[in-house]
């Protein structure tokens, strides 16, 4: 059985019931926290995949990995996944839920990379510009990367605008080498 097919089926079912119960946003937040835990703590996957660990311990661990107070729906979902023996797909289910939720709610992820930290006004202007282009909501992250020297790099969806000094210097150097 394909990991993607299984994960998307579970995620779709979770999104459908979460929307019916008006918990879709809360479950979205919980799935983001769970997904981040899987990425930040690689041991979580090995622990959850361990067949020697009892399901009730896995349940406790996964509920903790979902954040402070996971919803009853998320607890039931984790319980179902454990009962069906699909816990090794849970990371992918969380990622699929996040993707489906973003698509359903027209949410785009954006990132602004600058050499130095920018003010909240600049960040907000960039967010509004991306929202105007995508005609949806944008989850925006800012990062500082001193190695770009100056300027910025803006990424969202499949778009990337590199207006950094580093890339401009690189293109000049490439031109001079011709």
N, C-alpha and C positions, 0 to 999 in steps of 0.2 A: 504494500500500500504506500502511496506517495505521501511524504511528510506534508507537503504543501496542501494537498487536497484535504487531508484530515484536519490540519490546522485551520484552514479557511472554513470548513464545515462547522467546526466547533465555535469559531469566532463569529460566524454569521448567526448561529443560533443564540449565542450570548448577546450579541448586539440587538437581535430582534426582541428578546425578552427584556433586555435592559431598556429599550425604547418604550415597550409596553408599560413598564413599571416606572418610567421617567427617571431611570438611574443611569442612563447611557453616559452622561458626563462624568459621574462619580466612578463608574467602572473604567472609563477611559483613563482617568487619573491613576486608578489602581493598577491598570495594565501597564501604564508608563513606568510606574515605580517598580513593578515586578520585572519588566524588561530591563530596566536600569540595574536592578539587583543581579540579574543573570550576567550582565556585562561586567559589572564592577567586582563581583564575587564569583569567580569561575568555579570555586568549590561547591557552590549551590547546585550546579548541574550534576556534578558527581554524586553529591549527597542524595539528591532527589532520585537519581537513576539507580541508586544502591538498592538491590532487592532485599537486603537484610534489614533495612530500616522499615519499621512499621508504618502503615498508612496514617495512623493518627499523629505520629511524629512528623511525617511529611506534611500533613495538613497544617499543623501548627507552624512549621517552618515557612510554608508557602503563604499562609495568612500574614505572618510577620513581614515577609518580603513584599507584600502588597501595600504596606503602609500602616499608619496609626490604627485606624478603625475601618477595616474592610467591610463593605456592605454584606448583608446576608446573601445577596445574589452571588457575589464573588465567592463567598465561603461555600455555597452550594455547588457552584461551578467547579471549584477545586475538588470538592468531594466527589462529584460525578467523574471528573477526569481521573482521579485516583482509583475509583471503583472500576472504571473501564480499563485501567492499566495503561493509560495514555500519558502519564506524567512526563515521559521523555519528550513529548511534543509541546509541553506547556509554554516554553519560551517562544516557540513559533506561533502558538495560539495567541499569545499576548501581542506579538508583533502584527499578526493578521488582524486582530481586533483594532489595534491602533490605526492601521492602514484603512480598514473599512470605515471606522468612525470619522477619520479625516476626510475621506472621499464623500461620505454621507453629508458632512457638515461644511464641505468646501474649505478645508483648512490646508494651507500650504506652509511648509517649513522654510524659513529663511535664515540666512546667516550673514552677518556683516563682520569682516575681519579688517582691523585697522592696526597701524603701528603703535598708536597710543590710545588710551581709553577715550571714548567720545561721550559727549553730554547726552542726557536723556532727551533733549530737544532734537539733536541730530538723529538719534536712534528712532525717535517717533516719526520724524520726517521720512526716513528711509522705509519704515514700516508702512506708512500711509502710501508711499510711492508703490511699494510692492503690492499692497492691497488693491490699489487702483488698477495695476496691471493684471492681477489675477482675478479681480472681482470676487474676492472672498476674504476670509480671515487669515492672518499670518501669525504663526508662532515664530517669534523672532529671537535669535540668539546673537550676542555680540562677543567677539573674541579679540584679544590683542595678540599680535604677532610682530614683535619688533624687527624681525628679519625682512619684512616687506619694505622697510625704510620709511615709507610715507605713502599717502594715498589710501586706497581701500580695495577690498575684494568683496563683491556682493554676490551671494548665491541664493537662489530659490528655484524650486521645482527642478527643471533641467537647465536653467539659465545660469550663466556665470559671467560676471563683468569684472575683469581684472584691471583696475586703474591704479595699481601699485607702482611705486617708483622702481622697485626691484624688477618687475616685468618690463617696464619701459627701458631701463638700463640694459636688460638682457636683449631686447629687440634691437636696440642701437648697436650693441656689441655684435650681434648676428649680422646686421647690415654692414658693419665695417669689415667683417671677415670675408665678405663676398668679393 
